């Protein structure tokens, strides 16, 4: 059997929505994109949504809108995708890494301790004083499990940090600090929430992203900067109701989403909760099965305070129970036709950040402890019962074959 890491699920409605847009003659940002923005904002309970061509673009625009400047400090997790930190470097600002907790999300206590050291002019890993202005924090909801936002928000409020959620994995996902609190959508817990609609995300536009916020000024700035700083987009210029005239009021970017992509997004949005439930059913089956294998551990899951999107299913190896390492484990599954991945190689260990700020080995002990054990198994809504069973049995076979 051959099981890919991800298989895109497209319905006839998805396809017809795109075809109708192609036949309409209007392909770039227009009515479909604006409708997608409105409906996505409603879905997460936000006042404003800005459709863009990637989550990276959304993060970049959010930092620009809050006025990030050269030398400013933005706290980011070391266990995240490249984009979370690289958008900080676009401004020649400083991404200071924060360790993860046992859920792989940003450790709120480590964030507070790092700030304490900075304010005391102490070294923080590879970073040395003098430090710039504390500006923002970007928690990333790893795999679709919302991190400890209560702790992060408390620290952010105390030190006047703007919270920008990297919710690339987390739609639809919800959070509450305890089982008596109200649920709130991921992306709505901070000042700005940034989502990804990449091909393997919970809903897709092929490539694409969205930012949401309740702040009108931030929303207006992000809309403006998403298309060259022009005060009118093409839809407002080239319709019968529009005018050709526009002005450039700021040096912006080319980050707009097309109507072709938005048409797919609108159709996928209608299926988002259905997709999430299918992912959850697979994840819970995995959890139950792997509970009885002592060489592996299921990812953290707390249904009383989280509604998980299950964008990723990260199996943890108990390497002390195995005679092989993680890479060989993945190769063994690949030999059985199962394609896996790893999320991620901690950013502080990557060459660019080591060369730019210096080595920081041992400063982020949780990230360095967990990442060699992580294996992301295939998980997607169209996975069949047969495929699910084959993955579980194959993991057990590898564990049995190489058990210490």
N, C-alpha and C positions, 0 to 999 in steps of 0.2 A: 504494500500500500504506500502511496505517496501523499503526504500531507504537507501543504505549504505552511509557512509561518502565518500567512494571512490570505484569505480569499475574499475579494470584494463581492458584496451582495447587492445586486442591482435588480429592481423590479421593473415590470413593464411601464409602470407609472413614472419611474425615474427616467427611463429611456425616452418615453413620449414627451415628458416635460422638456428635456434637452432638445429633442427634434423639433418640437413646437417653437422653441426659442430660435433655433437655427432658421426655421422657415419664416419667422417674423421679420427677419432682416435687421434686427437690432441685437448685436452680439456683445457689445461692451457694457460698461456700467449704465444701468437704466432702471426701468420700472421693476424688473424681477429682482434686481439687487436691493432696491429700496424696500420692496415687500419682504424679502428675506431678512433684512435688518429689523423691520418692525415685528415680524413673527418670532424671530430669535429673541429679541428683547422681551417680548411677552412670555416666552418659554422659560426664561430665567428670572423674570420679575424685575427687569431693569428698565429705567426710563429711556436709555439711549443705547443703540448698537451701531457699530461701525464695521462694515464688511471690508475685508482686505485680502490680499493674496497669500497670506501665511500668518501663523501665530507669531513668527519672528517679527513680521511687519507690525503686528499689533503691539508687541512688547516695545519695539523701537519707538513707535508713535506715542505710546503711553509715557515713556521716559522723556520724550521731547516735550510733551504737553505739560508735564509737571516741572519743567525747567531744569533738567539735569545739566550740569556744567562740568567742564574739565576739572579733574581732581576730586570731584564729589565721590562719596562712598555709597555703594549699593550692596546690600547683603544678599547673597544668592546661595543656594545649596550647592555643595560640591557633587551631590548625587543628582544630576540633572543632565538634560541634553545641552549641546553646545550653545544653542540660541540664548538660553537664560542669562549666560554671562557675556556672550559676545556682543549683545546689544548695548551693554554697559560700556564696552570698549569702543563702540562707535563714537562715543562722546569724549573719548580719552578720559573717562571716569574710571573708578577703581572698583572692580567686583571683589568683595571680601567674602571668602567662602565660609559656610557654616556647615557643621557636621549634621548627619542625619540621626534620627532616633531609631527605635526598633521597627517602626513602620516604614522606614526609608524616606519619610518626609523630613523637612527641616526641623531640627531640634530646638524648641523654643528656649530651653534653658541655656543651650550653647549660644544662641543669639544674644541673650542677655549678658552672658559672661564675656562674650567678644566685645560688646559695646562697653562694658565696664573697663576692660583692658585698654580699649582705644581712648576712652575719656581719661584714663590714668596715664596715658602716653607710654603704654607698655607694648612690646612687640606682640603681634598676633600671627603666629606661624611665620610665613615668609614676609609679612608686611611689617614695616617699621615706621615709627613716627618721624617727621610730623605728618599728621593725618589731615585729610580734607574734611569738608562738611558732611555730616551724616544726612543722607537724603531719602533713601527708599529701601524697601526690602521686597524681594520677589520670592515668596514661597512657591514651590512647585508640587502639585498634587500627583504624587508618584503612582503611576499605573491606574489612576482614577480613584485612589483612596485619599480623601481630603485630609491634609495634615492638621496639626494642632493649631487651628486658627485662633482659638480663644487666647492661648498663650502668646502667639505671635502678635495678634492685634493689641494685646495689653502692653507688650513691650514697645510696639510701634507708637502707640499713643503716648506713652511715657516719654519717649525720646523724639517725638515729632517726625516720625518716619512715614512716608506714604507707602501704603501696601498695594502692590500690584501682583495679582494672582496669575501665576503661570498655570492655567487650567487646560493646557493642551490635551491632557488625557481625560479630562473630567467633565464631559457632557454626555448624558445627563448624570450628575452626581450631586448629593446633598450632604449637609453637615449640621450637627447641633452639638453644643459643648457638653450636654448631658441629656438623659432620656426624658427630661421634663420640659426642655426648651423647644422652641419652634424650629422646624426645619428651614434651612436656607440653602439656596442653590450655590454650588461652586461657581466662582466668578463674581458673586454678589457680596462676598464677605469682606473684600477690601475696597479700595477706591476705584480700581479698574480691574476687570477680569479679561484674560486673553485666552482664546480657544483656537484649536487647530482642526481643520477639516481635511488633513492629509489622507491619502488613499486608505491607510489601515486604521484610521481613527473611528470612533463610535458612530459618527455620521461623516460623510465625505462629500467634497465638491471636486475631488481630484487633487488639486492644490487649493488652499484657501484658509482663511481664518476670520475671526471676529473678535472685537473688543466690546465690552459692555461697561456702562458706568451710569450712575445717577447724577453725575456732575455735568451740568449743561456746558460750562465753559470748557472743560476737558473734552467733551464730546465734539464741540464745535471746532476746537483746535485740531483734534485727530482727523476729523472729516476733511478739514482744509488741507492739512499736511499730507493726507493720503494720496492726493492728486496734484502734485507740483505747486502747492500753495495757491491754486487758482480758485477764485471765488465762485465759479460756476463749473459744473461738470458738463460732459457732452450732452447728457439727457436734457439739461436745462438750456443748452445752447441750440440744439438742432431739431427740436420739435416745433410744431406750429405755434405753440404758446411761448416759446423761448426766444432768446435774442443771442446773436453771435457774440456780443460784447462780453468780455471778461477781463479781470485784472489779476495779476500775480501779486499777492500781498505778503508772501513769505517764500523762501527757498525750500520747497517741499520735496516729496518723494513720489515714486511711481508704484503705489501699493494698492491700487483699486482692484476690486473683484469684478469679474465679467458677469453679464447676465446668463451666459451659458453655464458657468459654474453655479450661479445662484439658483438657476432652475433645478439643477440636481440637488442643491442644498435644501430647497423648499420641499421637494418630494421626500428626501431623506429625513427631514425634520419631523414629518408626520409619522415616521417609523422609529423614531429615536428610542422611545421607551420599550417598544417591542424588541428592538435590537439589544437594549440593555438587559432585559429579562432573559433573553436567550443566552447572552454571555454569562449572566449570573448563574443560570441553571448549569452551564458547563463548569463554571468555577466551583460551585458547591459540590458537584459530582467529584471533581478532582480533589477537593478538600477532604471529603469523606473517604475516598479511596486511599489517598496518601497518608491519612492519619494512622494507618496500620503498617506503614513502612518506616522503619526506624532510621533509614539512611537519608530521608528527605523530610522537609518541613513545609507546610502550606503557608502562603502569605498571611499576614495579620488581617483580621476581618472582625469588625465590631458593628453588627447590624443595629444596635441600640442607638448609636451616634453617627453612623455613616450609611449612606446609600451609595454603594460602590458602582462606578461605571464599568469596571473590569475591562478597561482597555488592554491591560496586560495581565497575564498570570505568571507571577515570578515564583517559581519553585526555588526553595533554598536547600542546598545539599548539606548534609552533615558529613563533612569530608573526613572527620575522624572515624566514621563508620565505613569508609570506602578506601580502596587501594588505588583509585584514579583521581585525577583532578577534574575541575569543571570542564575544561576544554575537551578532554578525552570523553567525558560523559556526553557532551554535545555531539562529538563525532560518532559515538556509539548510536545515538538516536538518529543521526543523519544516515548512518549505514542501514537503519531500519526504515528509511524513507521519511523521517520526521524532521522538519527544518525548525530549529530553535534560534534564539538570539540571546543577547546579554544587554541589560539596561542598568547601569552603564559603567564604563570606566570612569572613576571619579575625576572631575575636571582638574583638581589640584595636582594630579599625577600626569596630566598630559603635557607634552613638550612645550607648547606655547606658554602656558601659565608657569611652568617651572623656569623657563628661560626669562620670562618677563618679570616675575616676582621672586623667584628663587624656590628651591625645593622645600616642601612642607611635609615630608614623610613623618607619620606618627602623630601629626597635629589633629587629624580627623580620624580617630580610632574606629568609630562605628562604620564609616564608609569603607575603610580599608579592611575591616573584619568581614563585612557582609558581601562586598562586590565579588570576591573570588568564589562565592558560594551560589551566586544567582544564575538561574537558567530561566529564560522567558519561553514558556511553552506556547504552541499555537493556541489561539482562542479567537473564534469569529462566529457570528450568528448562524452561518450556513453549515457549521460543522455537524456531521451526521452522528448518530448514535454509534455507528460502526467505527468512525474515525475517533470519537471520544474514547471508546473502549480500547482501541488499538494504542492510543497514546498512553493510557494508564497502564496497560499490560506491558508495553515496551519499557516504560520507566521502571516498573517492578523487575523486569528481566535484567536490565542493566544493573540495578541495585543488587539483585541476587548474584549475578555473575561476578561482581567486583566487591562484594561485601567483605569487610575486613575480618 
